[in-house]
Amino acid sequence: MNFSRERWVVFRESDNKIFCGSARNYEWRDLNKLGNARIATYMSEKKAISSATASYGYTPEQVRAERVHEMLVSF
């Protein structure tokens, strides 16, 4: 069974790094060096931007949210 949903992820404008990690342990990582890091996803663009600005003090102009489709596959 396959499931798909639309989510939002946050990128930092200055170096195009993605917002990832787990609760209270977030960091910005290069897309080529994600490894097994959990990518922070949000239900809306507004929630994604506000999370990055609240956690790190960035202004909305310093970060951007991109829409992605999350796929969950069970066998």
C-alpha positions as CSV (number, residue, x, y, z in Angstrom):
1,M,0.0,0.0,0.0
2,N,1.3,3.5,-0.9
3,F,0.5,6.8,0.7
4,S,1.5,10.2,-0.5
5,R,1.0,13.6,1.1
6,E,2.1,17.2,0.4
7,R,4.5,18.7,3.0
8,W,6.8,21.7,3.2
9,V,10.5,21.9,4.0
10,V,12.7,24.9,4.8
11,F,15.8,26.1,3.1
12,R,18.2,28.8,4.1
13,E,18.6,31.3,1.3
14,S,22.3,32.2,1.9
15,D,23.7,28.7,1.3
16,N,20.7,26.5,0.2
17,K,20.9,24.2,3.2
18,I,17.9,22.3,4.5
19,F,16.4,22.4,8.0
20,C,16.7,18.9,9.5
21,G,17.1,17.1,12.8
22,S,15.0,16.0,15.7
23,A,13.3,17.8,18.6
24,R,15.5,20.5,20.1
25,N,18.5,19.3,18.0
26,Y,17.9,21.0,14.6
27,E,20.7,22.0,12.2
28,W,21.1,23.1,8.6
29,R,22.6,20.5,6.3
30,D,23.8,20.4,2.8
31,L,21.6,18.4,0.5
32,N,24.5,16.2,-0.5
33,K,25.3,15.4,3.1
34,L,21.9,14.5,4.6
35,G,22.8,10.9,5.5
36,N,20.0,9.5,7.7
37,A,19.1,12.9,9.2
38,R,15.4,13.5,9.7
39,I,14.2,16.3,7.4
40,A,11.8,18.7,9.3
41,T,8.5,18.8,7.4
42,Y,5.5,21.0,8.0
43,M,1.8,21.0,7.0
44,S,1.9,24.5,5.4
45,E,4.3,27.1,4.0
46,K,3.4,29.5,6.8
47,K,4.2,26.9,9.5
48,A,7.5,26.1,7.9
49,I,8.7,29.7,7.7
50,S,7.5,30.5,11.2
51,S,9.3,27.5,12.7
52,A,12.6,28.5,11.2
53,T,12.2,32.1,12.2
54,A,11.1,31.2,15.8
55,S,13.9,28.6,16.3
56,Y,16.8,30.5,14.8
57,G,15.8,34.2,14.6
58,Y,15.9,34.3,10.9
59,T,13.7,36.8,9.0
60,P,11.2,35.4,6.5
61,E,13.4,36.9,3.7
62,Q,16.4,34.7,4.9
63,V,14.6,31.4,4.5
64,R,12.2,29.8,2.0
65,A,9.8,26.9,2.1
66,E,9.5,24.4,-0.8
67,R,6.6,22.0,-1.4
68,V,7.5,18.3,-1.5
69,H,5.6,15.1,-1.8
70,E,6.2,12.6,1.0
71,M,5.9,8.9,0.0
72,L,5.1,6.2,2.5
73,V,5.4,2.7,1.1
74,S,4.5,-0.5,3.0
75,F,5.1,-4.0,1.7
